[in-house]
Amino acid sequence: MHEMSLAESIVSLVESHAEAEGFSRVKAIWLEIGELAGVEVEALTFSLDVVMRESLMEGAQVHIRRQPAQGWCLACSQAVEVRDRVSGCPLCGSHQLQVSGGEALRVAELEVE
C-alpha cells in the first residue's frame, strides 16, 4: 500500500514547513488528488489518520479535492476531460490523447495555529 508512504511524506512535508514558517499545529489540510494520480483516497485517508497521531497534525481535518484528468486530443485539437489512460477522445473517439492534467497529488492549503 503506497498510500502509507504518501501519508508519511505529507506529514514530513508539513512538519518541514512548520519549522520554516513557525506554526505549531495544523487544524486542517486540503489535498488535491488527480483522477489519474493512482491514489486510493480511502487508503490515503486511513493512512493519514494513523501517521498524523502524535504529530503537529493530530486531530486535523483532512479535505480531499478530486481533480479531473485533462487531455489534449491530437486528432481534433481540443482540450478534453479524460476518464482513464485507455479510453478514446470523448469528442471524436481518437486514441491520440496526451494527458495534460489530473496526475498530481499536492497539498493545496493548510489551516494552522
Secondary structure, 3 states (H helix, E strand, C coil): CHHHHHHHHHHHHHHHHHHHHCCCCEEEEEEEEECCCCCCHHHHHHHHHHHCCCCCCCCCEEEEEEECEEEEECCCCEEEEECCCCCCCCCCCCCCEEEEECCCEEEEEEEEC
